[in-house]
Amino acid sequence: MIPTWISVVGVVMTVLSPLLALGGVALGAYLTRKSDRELDTWRHREETMRMVRWAVEQILEDDDVGTDAGVVTLRSLMRSELLQPEDYELVAALTAAVAIDRVGEATYAELENADTEVVTEAGPTEGSRRWLRRRP
């Protein structure tokens, strides 16, 4: 005859083993999804910075077609879902530093009418400083 404690251990193991396996699968799925989201965020940031770099290079080449392409790229990027909130201030400051002074504030009239404004601050030594800021 089988001792009672062995029967109890057998029943408990029979019930717990599928539950432990389910817990392991759930934990694995959670960790996989979390890492996928982090990787997706990283890929978006890399693509954003690649586009910003290309646009700035185009604007600084002093070619009218390239300047227009760079400005359109930066304007589109400022509105796109690809630009993450953490990167918005960087791209806005870069846009203001490179594009607004190069092509004029009128180019950004559409941006200004949306949820962004051009801010000008008088500098202590050399003129003024401009940047884009989201409206509160």
Secondary structure per residue as TSV (DSSP state, phi and psi in degrees):
chain	resnum	aa	ss	phi	psi
A	1	M	-	360.0	143.6
A	2	I	-	-83.7	134.7
A	3	P	-	-63.4	152.6
A	4	T	H	-63.1	-40.7
A	5	W	H	-64.5	-31.1
A	6	I	H	-69.6	-38.3
A	7	S	H	-64.0	-41.7
A	8	V	H	-65.5	-44.8
A	9	V	H	-61.4	-41.2
A	10	G	H	-62.6	-42.6
A	11	V	H	-67.1	-44.4
A	12	V	H	-62.1	-44.2
A	13	M	H	-65.1	-36.5
A	14	T	H	-64.6	-36.5
A	15	V	H	-81.5	-42.5
A	16	L	H	-75.6	-33.1
A	17	S	H	-60.9	-43.8
A	18	P	H	-67.2	-34.1
A	19	L	H	-67.3	-40.8
A	20	L	H	-64.6	-40.2
A	21	A	H	-63.4	-42.2
A	22	L	H	-62.6	-42.7
A	23	G	H	-61.9	-41.3
A	24	G	H	-64.2	-41.0
A	25	V	H	-66.0	-42.7
A	26	A	H	-63.4	-43.6
A	27	L	H	-63.6	-42.8
A	28	G	H	-61.8	-42.0
A	29	A	H	-65.2	-41.2
A	30	Y	H	-62.3	-47.4
A	31	L	H	-64.9	-36.8
A	32	T	H	-65.2	-45.0
A	33	R	H	-64.2	-39.4
A	34	K	H	-63.3	-45.9
A	35	S	H	-67.6	-33.7
A	36	D	H	-63.8	-41.1
A	37	R	H	-64.6	-42.5
A	38	E	H	-63.6	-41.0
A	39	L	H	-65.9	-39.3
A	40	D	H	-64.5	-40.8
A	41	T	H	-61.8	-44.7
A	42	W	H	-62.3	-43.7
A	43	R	H	-63.2	-41.8
A	44	H	H	-61.8	-43.6
A	45	R	H	-63.6	-42.6
A	46	E	H	-62.4	-44.2
A	47	E	H	-65.5	-39.1
A	48	T	H	-60.5	-49.0
A	49	M	H	-67.3	-32.7
A	50	R	H	-64.5	-43.0
A	51	M	H	-66.7	-40.5
A	52	V	H	-63.4	-45.7
A	53	R	H	-59.6	-44.5
A	54	W	H	-63.6	-44.7
A	55	A	H	-63.2	-42.8
A	56	V	H	-64.4	-41.7
A	57	E	H	-60.8	-41.2
A	58	Q	H	-64.5	-42.0
A	59	I	H	-66.9	-38.8
A	60	L	H	-80.3	-6.5
A	61	E	T	-76.6	-8.4
A	62	D	T	62.5	29.2
A	63	D	-	-107.9	127.5
A	64	D	H	-59.3	-42.4
A	65	V	H	-66.2	-43.0
A	66	G	H	-65.6	-39.9
A	67	T	H	-62.3	-45.5
A	68	D	H	-61.4	-42.3
A	69	A	H	-64.2	-41.5
A	70	G	H	-65.0	-41.7
A	71	V	H	-65.4	-43.6
A	72	V	H	-62.2	-40.1
A	73	T	H	-63.3	-46.3
A	74	L	H	-64.8	-41.1
A	75	R	H	-63.8	-42.7
A	76	S	H	-66.4	-39.5
A	77	L	H	-65.0	-36.8
A	78	M	H	-62.6	-26.7
A	79	R	H	-98.3	-11.2
A	80	S	S	-82.8	160.0
A	81	E	T	-74.2	-15.5
A	82	L	T	-64.8	-33.3
A	83	L	S	-77.8	119.0
A	84	Q	-	-84.9	152.5
A	85	P	H	-55.7	-34.4
A	86	E	H	-66.4	-27.6
A	87	D	H	-94.5	-7.6
A	88	Y	H	-60.4	-47.1
A	89	E	H	-62.0	-40.7
A	90	L	H	-62.7	-49.0
A	91	V	H	-66.8	-37.3
A	92	A	H	-64.9	-44.0
A	93	A	H	-65.0	-41.2
A	94	L	H	-65.5	-41.7
A	95	T	H	-60.5	-45.0
A	96	A	I	-64.8	-43.3
A	97	A	I	-67.2	-39.0
A	98	V	I	-95.2	-49.8
A	99	A	I	-87.5	-44.3
A	100	I	I	-64.1	-45.0
A	101	D	H	-67.5	-29.8
A	102	R	H	-78.6	-43.3
A	103	V	H	-113.1	-8.0
A	104	G	-	101.1	153.1
A	105	E	G	-69.8	-26.0
A	106	A	G	-62.9	-27.6
A	107	T	G	-61.8	-27.8
A	108	Y	G	-99.6	23.4
A	109	A	H	-59.5	-39.8
A	110	E	H	-64.9	-41.7
A	111	L	H	-62.9	-42.1
A	112	E	H	-63.2	-36.7
A	113	N	H	-74.5	-16.7
A	114	A	T	-81.9	-117.1
A	115	D	T	-117.9	24.3
A	116	T	E	-130.3	145.9
A	117	E	E	-130.2	152.4
A	118	V	E	-90.7	123.7
A	119	V	E	-108.3	131.9
A	120	T	E	-118.0	129.4
A	121	E	E	-125.1	130.5
A	122	A	E	-70.1	130.3
A	123	G	-	-89.1	157.9
A	124	P	S	-71.0	-29.3
A	125	T	S	-121.4	-49.1
A	126	E	S	-116.2	81.7
A	127	G	S	65.0	-135.4
A	128	S	E	-126.2	166.6
A	129	R	E	-120.6	139.4
A	130	R	E	-124.1	147.7
A	131	W	E	-159.4	166.1
A	132	L	E	-99.1	143.6
A	133	R	E	-140.5	140.2
A	134	R	E	-70.5	139.5
A	135	R	-	-74.1	142.1
A	136	P	-	-69.0	360.0
